[in-house]
Amino acid sequence: MFKNILFPIDQSREAREAVAVVSNIVKTYESKLYLLSVVETNQEEDAVMSDMKTVAQLLKNAQDLFSQAEIIAEVIEREGMPPFVICDVADEIEANLIIMGCRGLGLTQEGVEDSVTNRVINLAPCPVLVVP
């Protein structure tokens, strides 16, 4: 049912809490797991370089965590606007499901309507499971 699962991650508590749900679904459906982290490009160059190092470490830590659960995860690191990149990658890998935390670090000053999760829900080429 869920051959390819995309799990966009950031450093938020919500992303960490979604790991158990992702592990359960991946094991249940024997899915291929893709971990994605997006570095926003609307920052100064020094901040982007710093974020890229942080993202690389974040992806490695997540990959190791899933490895301990005997789940092989492919990592993808991209730059751009997170909601659009997440949907583009979901399309590229032919994701059958995107699993995300309910808020993550993408909650804007405008509120939930402009959160990364809300935008992905509206733009995604596949179902989105939002983990509270």
All heavy atoms as an XYZ file, in Angstrom:
1015
protein
N       0.818     -1.192      0.000
C       0.000      0.000      0.000
C       0.868      1.264      0.000
O       0.638      2.165     -0.776
C      -0.929     -0.020      1.210
C      -1.816      1.168      1.299
S      -2.997      0.979      2.630
C      -4.295      1.967      1.985
N       1.850      1.316      0.906
C       2.737      2.476      0.989
C       4.147      2.027      0.627
O       4.962      1.751      1.499
C       2.709      3.102      2.388
C       1.355      3.576      2.821
C       0.750      3.055      3.945
C       0.689      4.550      2.099
C      -0.495      3.498      4.357
C      -0.562      4.998      2.498
C      -1.157      4.472      3.628
N       4.419      1.965     -0.655
C       5.722      1.484     -1.128
C       6.841      2.459     -0.782
O       7.910      2.060     -0.328
C       5.658      1.263     -2.638
C       6.916      0.719     -3.231
C       6.771      0.501     -4.723
C       8.104      0.087     -5.317
N       8.041      0.015     -6.757
N       6.617      3.744     -1.002
C       7.615      4.779     -0.735
C       7.034      5.807      0.235
O       6.010      6.417     -0.048
C       8.028      5.494     -2.023
C       8.715      4.561     -2.992
O       9.503      3.720     -2.611
N       8.403      4.709     -4.271
N       7.744      5.995      1.347
C       7.293      6.951      2.358
C       8.331      8.055      2.498
O       9.527      7.786      2.627
C       7.072      6.259      3.718
C       5.909      5.269      3.603
C       6.811      7.289      4.817
C       5.632      4.473      4.855
N       7.857      9.287      2.467
C       8.720     10.456      2.639
C       8.490     11.018      4.039
O       7.361     11.290      4.427
C       8.404     11.517      1.584
C       9.207     12.816      1.663
C      10.703     12.550      1.470
C       8.706     13.806      0.622
N       9.601     11.194      4.754
C       9.544     11.761      6.103
C      10.410     13.011      6.144
O      11.614     12.942      6.316
C      10.021     10.727      7.126
C       9.987     11.185      8.563
C       8.975     12.010      9.039
C      10.961     10.768      9.444
C       8.947     12.418     10.371
C      10.941     11.162     10.781
C       9.936     11.983     11.245
N       9.803     14.191      5.926
C      10.556     15.439      6.027
C      10.863     15.715      7.502
O       9.965     15.651      8.338
C       9.603     16.500      5.477
C       8.451     15.763      4.886
C       8.430     14.422      5.523
N      12.119     16.001      7.790
C      12.500     16.211      9.186
C      13.166     17.564      9.384
O      13.753     18.127      8.470
C      13.432     15.096      9.709
C      14.723     15.025      8.884
C      12.716     13.760      9.708
C      15.760     14.094      9.454
N      13.013     18.054     10.588
C      13.729     19.245     11.032
C      14.114     18.984     12.480
O      14.030     17.849     12.942
C      12.887     20.519     10.847
C      11.553     20.482     11.569
O      11.392     19.660     12.510
O      10.665     21.265     11.219
N      14.510     19.985     13.203
C      14.953     19.793     14.577
C      13.833     19.962     15.593
O      14.081     20.075     16.783
C      16.087     20.772     14.894
C      17.309     20.504     14.063
C      18.416     21.500     14.349
O      18.157     22.656     14.668
N      19.639     21.051     14.231
N      12.615     19.925     15.141
C      11.481     20.163     16.036
C      11.147     18.933     16.877
O      11.449     17.792     16.523
C      10.250     20.559     15.223
O       9.799     19.459     14.463
N      10.484     19.204     17.983
C       9.988     18.145     18.865
C       8.972     17.283     18.110
O       8.953     16.060     18.246
C       9.345     18.772     20.103
C       8.722     17.772     21.065
C       8.083     18.462     22.266
N       7.164     19.519     21.926
C       5.877     19.341     21.628
N       5.359     18.137     21.630
N       5.100     20.370     21.334
N       8.150     17.912     17.287
C       7.113     17.182     16.544
C       7.724     16.162     15.587
O       7.201     15.058     15.445
C       6.215     18.152     15.783
C       5.302     18.980     16.673
C       5.985     20.193     17.304
O       7.136     20.499     16.957
O       5.359     20.829     18.163
N       8.825     16.522     14.940
C       9.494     15.576     14.040
C      10.049     14.393     14.831
O       9.921     13.242     14.413
C      10.601     16.271     13.255
N      10.642     14.676     15.981
C      11.187     13.590     16.816
C      10.080     12.658     17.290
O      10.254     11.440     17.341
C      11.943     14.162     18.015
C      13.272     14.781     17.647
C      14.112     15.118     18.879
N      13.444     16.015     19.814
C      13.489     17.342     19.747
N      14.149     17.936     18.772
N      12.869     18.085     20.644
N       8.947     13.228     17.647
C       7.837     12.418     18.139
C       7.189     11.581     17.034
O       6.540     10.578     17.321
C       6.804     13.299     18.829
C       7.329     13.860     20.145
C       6.385     14.837     20.820
O       5.335     15.166     20.220
O       6.710     15.269     21.935
N       7.357     11.968     15.800
C       6.773     11.225     14.685
C       7.582      9.977     14.320
O       7.091      9.106     13.606
C       6.651     12.134     13.457
N       8.798      9.870     14.837
C       9.687      8.750     14.483
C       9.043      7.399     14.774
O       9.124      6.482     13.955
C      11.056      8.886     15.192
C      11.872      7.617     15.079
C      11.823     10.069     14.616
N       8.396      7.254     15.908
C       7.779      5.972     16.263
C       6.675      5.594     15.273
O       6.570      4.432     14.864
C       7.220      6.023     17.686
N       5.879      6.572     14.871
C       4.807      6.319     13.902
C       5.404      5.922     12.555
O       4.956      4.964     11.917
C       3.901      7.563     13.753
C       2.895      7.378     12.625
C       3.194      7.861     15.065
N       6.437      6.652     12.135
C       7.092      6.342     10.858
C       7.652      4.918     10.896
O       7.434      4.131      9.964
C       8.222      7.363     10.553
C       9.023      6.936      9.345
C       7.633      8.751     10.356
N       8.352      4.575     11.961
C       8.933      3.228     12.083
C       7.856      2.155     11.991
O       8.014      1.157     11.282
C       9.673      3.085     13.416
O      10.773      3.938     13.474
N       6.765      2.364     12.696
C       5.674      1.397     12.704
C       5.092      1.206     11.305
O       4.889      0.072     10.848
C       4.588      1.865     13.684
C       3.515      0.830     13.903
O       3.445     -0.187     13.226
N       2.646      1.086     14.858
N       4.820      2.287     10.605
C       4.222      2.189      9.264
C       5.197      1.565      8.275
O       4.821      0.707      7.465
C       3.722      3.567      8.789
C       2.531      4.000      9.650
C       3.342      3.536      7.310
C       2.057      5.404      9.403
N       6.468      1.979      8.330
C       7.473      1.426      7.409
C       7.600     -0.081      7.602
O       7.655     -0.835      6.632
C       8.836      2.138      7.597
C       9.949      1.381      6.904
C       8.762      3.566      7.076
N       7.638     -0.529      8.847
C       7.746     -1.972      9.119
C       6.475     -2.719      8.725
O       6.539     -3.797      8.139
C       8.065     -2.209     10.596
C       9.499     -1.892     10.939
C       9.785     -2.228     12.382
C      11.254     -2.031     12.691
N      11.579     -2.430     14.066
N       5.333     -2.146      9.027
C       4.061     -2.800      8.721
C       3.891     -3.029      7.228
O       3.474     -4.105      6.796
C       2.877     -1.968      9.264
O       3.012     -1.862     10.684
C       1.542     -2.597      8.903
N       4.227     -2.011      6.431
C       3.999     -2.101      4.984
C       5.268     -2.435      4.198
O       5.231     -2.454      2.974
C       3.387     -0.787      4.471
C       1.994     -0.570      4.994
C       1.761      0.271      6.074
C       0.918     -1.232      4.423
C       0.476      0.454      6.571
C      -0.364     -1.062      4.907
C      -0.580     -0.216      5.984
O      -1.852     -0.042      6.474
N       6.370     -2.691      4.933
C       7.658     -3.002      4.295
C       7.995     -1.948      3.236
O       8.347     -2.256      2.100
C       7.635     -4.411      3.710
C       7.407     -5.477      4.764
C       7.305     -6.878      4.208
O       7.428     -7.056      2.966
O       7.092     -7.803      5.001
N       7.882     -0.704      3.648
C       8.068      0.436      2.753
C       9.529      0.842      2.659
O      10.336      0.532      3.539
C       7.273      1.639      3.278
O       5.933      1.300      3.495
N       9.826      1.587      1.625
C      11.123      2.241      1.504
C      10.970      3.633      2.112
O      10.028      4.348      1.801
C      11.547      2.344      0.044
C      12.921      2.953     -0.107
C      13.480      2.764     -1.500
C      14.888      3.327     -1.513
N      15.555      3.070     -2.759
N      11.921      3.994      2.981
C      11.832      5.258      3.696
C      12.836      6.257      3.145
O      14.012      5.942      2.975
C      12.092      5.037      5.190
C      12.113      6.278      6.078
C      10.757      7.000      6.043
C      12.488      5.906      7.502
N      12.345      7.459      2.885
C      13.186      8.566      2.447
C      13.117      9.659      3.508
O      12.021     10.105      3.858
C      12.691      9.141      1.116
C      12.804      8.189     -0.042
C      11.794      7.273     -0.304
C      13.918      8.211     -0.872
C      11.890      6.393     -1.377
C      14.013      7.338     -1.950
C      13.001      6.429     -2.186
O      13.097      5.571     -3.246
N      14.274     10.069      4.002
C      14.361     11.180      4.950
C      14.747     12.423      4.180
O      15.707     12.397      3.406
C      15.419     10.897      6.016
C      15.251      9.616      6.823
C      16.451      9.410      7.732
C      13.964      9.660      7.625
N      14.030     13.502      4.386
C      14.292     14.746      3.666
C      14.446     15.882      4.652
O      13.658     16.019      5.586
C      13.127     15.064      2.716
C      13.116     16.451      2.076
C      14.292     16.630      1.116
C      11.793     16.705      1.369
N      15.469     16.699      4.425
C      15.587     17.945      5.163
C      15.871     19.049      4.163
O      16.625     18.858      3.206
C      16.687     17.865      6.220
O      16.551     18.927      7.126
N      15.252     20.189      4.397
C      15.334     21.298      3.453
C      15.982     22.506      4.136
O      15.564     22.916      5.209
C      13.930     21.697      2.941
C      14.032     22.838      1.930
C      13.213     20.499      2.339
N      17.007     23.047      3.476
C      17.636     24.284      3.933
C      16.976     25.424      3.180
O      16.951     25.427      1.948
C      19.161     24.280      3.652
C      19.782     25.614      4.023
C      19.838     23.143      4.388
N      16.409     26.349      3.930
C      15.756     27.490      3.283
C      16.799     28.384      2.623
O      17.827     28.684      3.215
C      14.935     28.290      4.288
C      13.703     27.534      4.721
C      12.687     28.422      5.377
O      12.291     29.435      4.762
O      12.285     28.090      6.499
N      16.520     28.819      1.415
C      17.483     29.605      0.645
C      17.314     31.103      0.816
O      18.111     31.862      0.276
C      17.374     29.271     -0.860
O      16.017     29.410     -1.263
C      17.853     27.867     -1.133
N      16.338     31.549      1.570
C      16.129     32.992      1.725
C      16.927     33.529      2.922
O      16.486     34.422      3.622
C      14.643     33.320      1.875
C      14.023     32.663      3.089
O      14.624     31.810      3.722
N      12.800     33.054      3.405
N      18.131     33.006      3.113
C      19.003     33.421      4.196
C      20.317     33.923      3.614
O      20.604     33.718      2.447
C      19.318     32.244      5.121
C      18.119     31.501      5.647
C      18.561     30.289      6.434
O      19.271     30.429      7.410
N      18.162     29.120      6.001
N      21.140     34.529      4.464
C      22.463     34.946      4.020
C      23.328     33.705      3.820
O      23.090     32.664      4.420
C      23.088     35.876      5.056
C      22.381     37.215      5.140
C      23.123     38.196      6.028
O      24.343     38.043      6.200
O      22.461     39.117      6.535
N      24.357     33.834      2.991
C      25.187     32.692      2.615
C      25.808     31.980      3.814
O      25.844     30.754      3.873
C      26.291     33.146      1.651
C      27.024     31.983      1.030
C      27.956     32.434     -0.083
O      27.681     33.458     -0.723
O      28.962     31.751     -0.276
N      26.290     32.736      4.811
C      26.889     32.120      5.997
C      25.864     31.277      6.758
O      26.174     30.196      7.246
C      27.479     33.184      6.931
C      28.729     33.830      6.371
O      29.339     33.254      5.438
O      29.103     34.915      6.863
N      24.640     31.780      6.852
C      23.586     31.049      7.547
C      23.227     29.773      6.791
O      22.992     28.729      7.399
C      22.353     31.919      7.722
N      23.206     29.837      5.472
C      22.908     28.659      4.655
C      23.984     27.599      4.858
O      23.682     26.417      5.045
C      22.766     29.027      3.153
C      22.708     27.777      2.297
C      21.520     29.882      2.936
N      25.254     28.007      4.856
C      26.350     27.057      5.054
C      26.249     26.403      6.424
O      26.429     25.198      6.566
C      27.708     27.747      4.890
C      27.977     28.232      3.476
S      27.860     26.915      2.239
C      29.333     26.002      2.619
N      25.945     27.178      7.441
C      25.785     26.653      8.796
C      24.608     25.681      8.849
O      24.704     24.607      9.442
C      25.573     27.802      9.775
O      25.284     27.308     11.057
N      23.493     26.068      8.230
C      22.317     25.208      8.208
C      22.585     23.905      7.463
O      22.083     22.856      7.849
C      21.132     25.929      7.570
C      20.466     26.918      8.513
O      20.845     26.955      9.704
O      19.581     27.655      8.053
N      23.377     23.958      6.395
C      23.687     22.750      5.630
C      24.463     21.752      6.483
O      24.222     20.549      6.421
C      24.437     23.101      4.353
C      23.553     23.821      3.339
S      24.412     24.254      1.840
C      24.162     22.769      0.910
N      25.384     22.251      7.310
C      26.130     21.363      8.210
C      25.192     20.772      9.253
O      25.262     19.579      9.562
C      27.267     22.125      8.885
C      28.390     22.489      7.944
C      29.452     23.305      8.644
C      30.501     23.759      7.638
N      31.485     24.668      8.244
N      24.310     21.585      9.791
C      23.350     21.125     10.787
C      22.423     20.079     10.187
O      22.139     19.049     10.803
C      22.529     22.311     11.335
O      23.427     23.263     11.892
C      21.535     21.876     12.380
N      21.947     20.335      8.973
C      21.047     19.407      8.287
C      21.745     18.085      8.000
O      21.165     17.012      8.198
C      20.496     20.039      6.992
C      19.897     19.008      6.068
C      19.462     21.101      7.343
N      22.990     18.135      7.571
C      23.738     16.906      7.299
C      23.829     16.050      8.559
O      23.626     14.826      8.512
C      25.121     17.232      6.757
N      24.102     16.679      9.689
C      24.187     15.954     10.955
C      22.821     15.435     11.385
O      22.690     14.311     11.860
C      24.791     16.837     12.047
C      25.078     16.091     13.335
C      26.081     14.966     13.142
O      27.127     15.153     12.546
N      25.744     13.784     13.638
N      21.789     16.240     11.195
C      20.423     15.838     11.518
C      20.024     14.590     10.723
O      19.483     13.633     11.274
C      19.461     16.992     11.222
C      17.973     16.724     11.386
C      17.622     16.521     12.847
C      17.168     17.884     10.806
N      20.304     14.600      9.432
C      19.968     13.458      8.576
C      20.753     12.215      8.984
O      20.212     11.113      9.016
C      20.220     13.801      7.111
C      19.206     14.754      6.483
C      19.699     15.258      5.141
C      17.849     14.070      6.337
N      22.019     12.387      9.304
C      22.852     11.252      9.736
C      22.303     10.666     11.027
O      22.180      9.442     11.161
C      24.297     11.708      9.925
C      25.213     10.708     10.592
C      26.083     10.019      9.594
C      27.088      9.078     10.238
N      26.513      7.873     10.781
N      21.961     11.529     11.991
C      21.406     11.054     13.257
C      20.086     10.305     13.047
O      19.856      9.270     13.658
C      21.196     12.216     14.231
C      22.494     12.827     14.699
O      23.573     12.271     14.533
N      22.405     14.022     15.278
N      19.238     10.848     12.191
C      17.949     10.203     11.910
C      18.167      8.857     11.217
O      17.513      7.864     11.555
C      17.077     11.111     11.055
N      19.088      8.828     10.270
C      19.385      7.587      9.561
C      19.899      6.533     10.548
O      19.494      5.375     10.494
C      20.406      7.851      8.456
C      20.594      6.682      7.510
C      21.526      7.048      6.369
O      22.467      7.814      6.539
N      21.269      6.489      5.203
N      20.770      6.931     11.461
C      21.283      6.013     12.482
C      20.168      5.514     13.392
O      20.131      4.330     13.759
C      22.381      6.682     13.313
C      23.657      6.944     12.520
O      23.818      6.365     11.422
O      24.494      7.731     13.005
N      19.267      6.405     13.766
C      18.144      6.037     14.629
C      17.268      4.974     13.962
O      16.910      3.972     14.579
C      17.314      7.280     14.962
C      16.121      7.081     15.882
C      16.579      6.686     17.275
C      15.301      8.358     15.951
N      16.944      5.178     12.692
C      16.133      4.196     11.978
C      16.913      2.908     11.753
O      16.350      1.821     11.780
C      15.624      4.772     10.651
C      14.464      5.696     10.833
C      14.608      7.062     10.676
C      13.211      5.212     11.178
C      13.544      7.922     10.857
C      12.121      6.062     11.358
C      12.298      7.419     11.194
N      18.209      3.013     11.561
C      19.057      1.835     11.390
C      18.995      0.941     12.623
O      18.991     -0.291     12.514
C      20.493      2.265     11.100
O      21.310      1.148     10.917
N      18.957      1.552     13.801
C      18.836      0.783     15.044
C      17.530     -0.008     15.082
O      17.450     -1.055     15.708
C      18.922      1.705     16.257
C      20.287      2.309     16.462
C      20.283      3.373     17.552
O      19.285      3.609     18.224
N      21.425      4.027     17.715
N      16.521      0.501     14.400
C      15.227     -0.185     14.310
C      15.187     -1.112     13.094
O      14.120     -1.586     12.714
C      14.099      0.831     14.240
N      16.363     -1.335     12.488
C      16.506     -2.197     11.307
C      15.717     -1.690     10.111
O      15.133     -2.450      9.349
C      16.132     -3.636     11.656
C      17.018     -4.226     12.739
C      16.667     -5.650     13.105
O      15.696     -6.195     12.549
O      17.374     -6.217     13.947
N      15.705     -0.365      9.964
C      15.059      0.277      8.822
C      16.133      1.024      8.045
O      16.839      1.862      8.606
C      13.965      1.263      9.276
C      12.834      0.518      9.982
C      13.434      2.070      8.095
C      11.819      1.419     10.648
N      16.242      0.706      6.780
C      17.194      1.410      5.923
C      16.491      2.636      5.364
O      15.413      2.534      4.771
C      17.692      0.514      4.777
C      18.436     -0.686      5.364
C      18.574      1.294      3.818
C      18.782     -1.754      4.352
N      17.113      3.787      5.570
C      16.514      5.043      5.108
C      17.471      5.748      4.160
O      18.655      5.853      4.440
C      16.200      5.946      6.297
N      16.931      6.204      3.055
C      17.717      6.999      2.108
C      17.555      8.466      2.484
O      16.448      8.918      2.778
C      17.213      6.765      0.690
C      18.054      7.458     -0.353
C      17.616      7.114     -1.768
O      17.253      5.943     -2.015
O      17.643      8.027     -2.608
N      18.668      9.202      2.499
C      18.599     10.611      2.887
C      18.654     11.517      1.662
O      19.355     11.232      0.694
C      19.708     11.007      3.886
C      19.566     10.222      5.168
C      21.078     10.810      3.307
N      17.888     12.581      1.740
C      17.847     13.586      0.681
C      17.964     14.946      1.346
O      17.233     15.250      2.286
C      16.525     13.507     -0.116
C      16.340     12.113     -0.724
C      16.486     14.596     -1.191
C      14.965     11.880     -1.324
N      18.889     15.750      0.860
C      19.077     17.100      1.373
C      18.892     18.059      0.212
O      19.479     17.891     -0.853
C      20.483     17.227      1.948
C      20.784     18.563      2.553
C      22.185     18.626      3.128
O      22.759     17.567      3.444
O      22.702     19.742      3.233
N      18.050     19.054      0.400
C      17.760     20.019     -0.666
C      17.741     21.434     -0.110
O      17.642     21.640      1.094
C      16.400     19.735     -1.299
C      16.283     18.410     -2.008
C      16.898     18.452     -3.389
N      16.960     17.160     -4.024
C      16.000     16.603     -4.745
N      14.865     17.245     -4.927
N      16.162     15.421     -5.281
N      17.786     22.369     -1.024
C      17.640     23.788     -0.682
C      16.380     24.308     -1.347
O      16.013     23.858     -2.430
C      18.835     24.595     -1.193
C      20.123     24.338     -0.477
C      21.246     25.215     -1.006
O      21.012     26.418     -1.242
O      22.351     24.690     -1.184
N      15.729     25.283     -0.703
C      14.546     25.896     -1.292
C      13.507     26.204     -0.240
O      13.788     26.224      0.954
N      12.303     26.427     -0.708
C      11.174     26.699      0.181
C      10.596     25.344      0.602
O      10.121     24.587     -0.257
C      10.117     27.542     -0.527
C      10.606     28.931     -0.914
S      11.103     29.911      0.512
C       9.534     30.118      1.335
N      10.621     25.019      1.896
C      10.261     23.670      2.351
C       8.971     23.078      1.794
O       8.994     21.935      1.317
C      10.228     23.814      3.877
C      11.250     24.868      4.143
C      11.087     25.857      3.008
N       7.836     23.777      1.801
C       6.621     23.105      1.313
C       6.725     22.667     -0.147
O       6.286     21.574     -0.505
C       5.517     24.154      1.466
C       6.079     25.279      2.233
C       7.557     25.138      2.249
N       7.335     23.509     -0.961
C       7.446     23.189     -2.385
C       8.471     22.090     -2.632
O       8.251     21.188     -3.448
C       7.790     24.450     -3.187
C       6.769     25.540     -2.996
C       7.088     26.691     -2.303
C       5.471     25.397     -3.462
C       6.148     27.691     -2.098
C       4.520     26.392     -3.262
C       4.861     27.541     -2.572
N       9.576     22.138     -1.909
C      10.610     21.110     -2.055
C      10.070     19.758     -1.596
O      10.281     18.738     -2.254
C      11.891     21.489     -1.283
C      12.890     20.340     -1.293
C      12.521     22.747     -1.870
N       9.365     19.741     -0.474
C       8.794     18.487      0.032
C       7.869     17.865     -1.009
O       7.957     16.673     -1.308
C       8.045     18.724      1.362
C       9.047     19.071      2.469
C       7.200     17.500      1.744
C       8.415     19.629      3.737
N       7.010     18.661     -1.598
C       6.076     18.145     -2.608
C       6.792     17.722     -3.873
O       6.440     16.703     -4.480
C       4.995     19.175     -2.892
S       3.907     19.439     -1.462
N       7.815     18.477     -4.276
C       8.595     18.099     -5.460
C       9.302     16.766     -5.249
O       9.299     15.900     -6.131
C       9.624     19.180     -5.810
C       8.995     20.434     -6.408
O       7.805     20.380     -6.795
O       9.696     21.466     -6.470
N       9.911     16.600     -4.084
C      10.612     15.347     -3.792
C       9.615     14.195     -3.706
O       9.891     13.096     -4.209
C      11.451     15.464     -2.495
C      11.964     14.101     -2.047
C      12.616     16.430     -2.705
N       8.461     14.420     -3.103
C       7.433     13.376     -3.044
C       7.056     12.917     -4.444
O       6.897     11.717     -4.692
C       6.201     13.886     -2.297
N       6.944     13.863     -5.352
C       6.638     13.544     -6.741
C       7.786     12.768     -7.391
O       7.568     11.764     -8.064
C       6.335     14.833     -7.496
C       5.579     14.595     -8.783
O       4.718     13.696     -8.820
O       5.852     15.320     -9.753
N       9.021     13.226     -7.180
C      10.208     12.585     -7.771
C      10.355     11.128     -7.342
O      10.699     10.275     -8.159
C      11.480     13.328     -7.366
C      11.663     14.665     -8.014
C      12.832     15.432     -7.400
O      13.760     14.798     -6.837
O      12.812     16.680     -7.477
N      10.145     10.848     -6.066
C      10.351      9.485     -5.563
C       9.083      8.640     -5.658
O       9.070      7.494     -5.226
C      10.871      9.488     -4.108
C       9.823     10.047     -3.150
C      12.202     10.216     -4.003
C      10.128      9.814     -1.683
N       8.030      9.230     -6.207
C       6.736      8.566     -6.318
C       6.246      8.101     -4.950
O       5.844      6.951     -4.755
C       6.801      7.417     -7.323
C       7.154      7.887     -8.719
C       7.255      6.765     -9.734
O       7.074      5.576     -9.362
O       7.516      7.081    -10.905
N       6.300      9.033     -3.997
C       5.864      8.729     -2.633
C       4.389      8.373     -2.615
O       3.579      8.977     -3.309
C       6.135      9.912     -1.714
N       4.071      7.378     -1.800
C       2.678      6.997     -1.580
C       2.127      7.634     -0.321
O       0.922      7.623     -0.090
C       2.545      5.484     -1.457
C       3.159      4.760     -2.621
O       4.260      4.247     -2.505
N       2.491      4.751     -3.757
N       3.047      8.178      0.511
C       2.643      8.785      1.766
C       3.747      9.724      2.247
O       4.935      9.395      2.137
C       2.406      7.702      2.833
C       1.965      8.156      4.229
C       0.574      8.808      4.167
C       1.951      6.970      5.186
N       3.340     10.879      2.757
C       4.243     11.801      3.438
C       3.821     11.802      4.896
O       2.627     11.940      5.198
C       4.133     13.238      2.870
C       4.498     13.271      1.390
C       5.017     14.196      3.673
C       4.181     14.603      0.710
N       4.787     11.630      5.798
C       4.487     11.671      7.232
C       5.232     12.860      7.821
O       6.440     12.997      7.641
C       4.903     10.372      7.946
C       4.218      9.167      7.306
C       4.568     10.472      9.445
C       4.653      7.830      7.874
N       4.503     13.732      8.520
C       5.084     14.953      9.081
C       4.566     15.208     10.488
O       3.472     14.780     10.826
C       4.696     16.186      8.251
C       4.943     16.106      6.792
S       4.457     17.624      5.938
C       5.582     18.805      6.638
N       5.364     15.976     11.244
C       4.890     16.483     12.525
C       3.863     17.573     12.273
O       3.824     18.176     11.202
N       3.044     17.839     13.269
C       1.931     18.778     13.058
C       2.367     20.225     12.905
O       1.694     21.003     12.270
C       0.901     18.657     14.170
S       1.524     19.035     15.803
N       3.485     20.616     13.486
C       3.898     22.008     13.357
C       5.345     22.136     12.922
O       5.650     22.817     11.984
C       3.662     22.772     14.656
C       2.215     23.112     14.865
C       1.997     23.929     16.096
N       2.159     23.191     17.330
C       1.300     22.301     17.801
N       0.214     22.034     17.120
N       1.494     21.693     18.944
N       6.251     21.511     13.613
C       7.652     21.635     13.260
C       8.154     23.048     13.424
O       7.561     23.870     14.114
N       9.259     23.351     12.765
C       9.845     24.678     12.872
C       9.254     25.651     11.873
O       9.625     26.808     11.837
C      11.368     24.589     12.667
C      12.114     23.752     13.699
C      13.585     23.678     13.339
C      11.939     24.311     15.093
N       8.316     25.185     11.042
C       7.797     26.017      9.974
C       6.563     26.826     10.319
O       5.887     27.325      9.449
N       6.246     26.950     11.594
C       5.088     27.751     11.975
C       5.458     29.223     11.867
O       6.390     29.692     12.483
C       4.663     27.420     13.410
C       3.358     28.042     13.888
C       2.193     27.570     13.018
C       3.103     27.679     15.328
N       4.724     29.919     11.055
C       5.051     31.316     10.785
C       4.308     32.240     11.732
O       3.417     31.823     12.462
C       4.667     31.691      9.338
O       3.254     31.572      9.214
C       5.371     30.809      8.334
N       4.652     33.508     11.680
C       3.973     34.495     12.513
C       2.502     34.605     12.151
O       1.680     34.975     12.966
C       4.648     35.858     12.373
C       6.025     35.892     12.981
C       6.686     37.237     12.776
O       6.373     37.972     11.844
N       7.618     37.565     13.651
N       2.178     34.290     10.922
C       0.782     34.372     10.494
C      -0.049     33.242     11.088
O      -1.255     33.271     11.064
C       0.675     34.336      8.962
C       1.169     35.598      8.283
C       2.691     35.678      8.217
O       3.352     34.626      8.220
O       3.209     36.802      8.182
N       0.616     32.202     11.574
C      -0.094     31.123     12.244
C      -0.136     29.844     11.458
O       0.599     29.632     10.497
N      -1.008     28.967     11.902
C      -1.097     27.619     11.364
C      -1.430     27.595      9.879
O      -0.976     26.728      9.145
C      -2.158     26.810     12.164
C      -2.366     25.439     11.566
C      -1.725     26.695     13.616
N      -2.207     28.563      9.393
C      -2.614     28.554      7.984
C      -1.405     28.593      7.048
O      -1.464     28.096      5.930
C      -3.531     29.744      7.660
C      -4.827     29.761      8.419
C      -4.688     30.342      9.826
O      -3.864     31.248     10.044
O      -5.394     29.858     10.720
N      -0.308     29.208      7.491
C       0.880     29.311      6.650
C       1.990     28.367      7.087
O       3.123     28.528      6.689
C       1.409     30.752      6.655
C       0.557     31.673      5.803
O      -0.109     31.169      4.882
O       0.547     32.875      6.072
N       1.686     27.370      7.916
C       2.711     26.432      8.347
C       3.144     25.564      7.169
O       2.404     25.386      6.191
C       2.193     25.551      9.482
O       1.249     24.617      8.997
N       4.338     25.028      7.271
C       4.849     24.127      6.234
C       3.906     22.939      6.094
O       3.534     22.550      4.981
C       6.293     23.666      6.560
C       6.739     22.566      5.610
C       7.250     24.848      6.502
N       3.491     22.377      7.210
C       2.603     21.209      7.169
C       1.308     21.522      6.440
O       0.870     20.750      5.574
C       2.303     20.717      8.601
O       3.533     20.411      9.258
C       1.415     19.494      8.588
N       0.696     22.644      6.743
C      -0.561     23.012      6.083
C      -0.364     23.188      4.582
O      -1.196     22.753      3.780
C      -1.143     24.276      6.709
C      -2.556     24.523      6.240
O      -3.410     23.657      6.382
N      -2.798     25.692      5.670
N       0.714     23.821      4.198
C       0.962     24.008      2.762
C       1.206     22.677      2.064
O       0.747     22.462      0.941
C       2.139     24.950      2.554
C       1.778     26.380      2.856
C       2.891     27.307      2.504
N       2.471     28.684      2.725
C       3.240     29.717      2.518
N       4.477     29.554      2.098
N       2.791     30.932      2.731
N       1.940     21.769      2.724
C       2.187     20.452      2.124
C       0.870     19.707      1.948
O       0.634     19.090      0.904
C       3.203     19.637      2.962
C       3.266     18.188      2.484
C       4.590     20.279      2.900
N       0.020     19.759      2.947
C      -1.286     19.097      2.850
C      -2.030     19.575      1.602
O      -2.640     18.784      0.887
C      -2.136     19.359      4.110
C      -1.564     18.603      5.303
C      -3.600     18.979      3.879
C      -2.153     19.028      6.634
N      -1.960     20.863      1.327
C      -2.687     21.423      0.189
C      -2.012     21.198     -1.154
O      -2.677     21.276     -2.182
C      -2.919     22.916      0.424
C      -3.929     23.166      1.519
O      -5.029     22.641      1.480
N      -3.546     23.942      2.514
N      -0.710     20.933     -1.164
C       0.027     20.812     -2.424
C       0.482     19.397     -2.764
O       0.882     19.129     -3.900
C       1.269     21.717     -2.383
C       1.043     23.211     -2.228
C       2.377     23.920     -1.974
C       0.351     23.773     -3.455
N       0.454     18.500     -1.814
C       1.066     17.180     -1.959
C       0.435     16.342     -3.068
O      -0.778     16.363     -3.260
C       0.996     16.432     -0.649
N       1.282     15.562     -3.756
C       0.791     14.671     -4.806
C       0.314     13.329     -4.260
O      -0.039     12.430     -5.030
C       2.026     14.481     -5.685
C       3.169     14.564     -4.736
C       2.754     15.603     -3.713
N       0.307     13.172     -2.914
C      -0.086     11.921     -2.285
C      -0.678     12.240     -0.904
O      -0.617     13.384     -0.462
C       1.117     10.983     -2.157
S       2.438     11.633     -1.115
N      -1.210     11.246     -0.218
C      -1.739     11.494      1.119
C      -0.651     11.973      2.091
O       0.516     11.610      1.950
C      -2.284     10.137      1.572
C      -2.499      9.366      0.316
C      -1.465      9.857     -0.650
N      -1.059     12.768      3.072
C      -0.156     13.287      4.095
C      -0.712     12.852      5.451
O      -1.868     13.142      5.762
C      -0.044     14.815      4.038
C       0.881     15.335      5.136
C       0.438     15.282      2.666
N       0.124     12.163      6.226
C      -0.242     11.794      7.579
C       0.438     12.784      8.521
O       1.653     12.902      8.523
C       0.232     10.373      7.897
C       0.029      9.907      9.347
C      -1.459      9.893      9.708
C       0.648      8.546      9.552
N      -0.368     13.495      9.286
C       0.154     14.483     10.213
C       0.111     13.887     11.617
O      -0.944     13.513     12.095
C      -0.667     15.795     10.158
C      -0.110     16.809     11.141
C      -0.670     16.353      8.743
N       1.282     13.822     12.242
C       1.407     13.247     13.571
C       1.388     14.381     14.595
O       2.227     15.273     14.526
C       2.720     12.440     13.697
C       2.849     11.859     15.093
C       2.773     11.347     12.638
N       0.417     14.362     15.519
C       0.321     15.436     16.510
C       1.459     15.381     17.520
O       2.107     14.420     17.706
C      -1.015     15.201     17.186
C      -1.424     13.816     16.869
C      -0.651     13.402     15.669
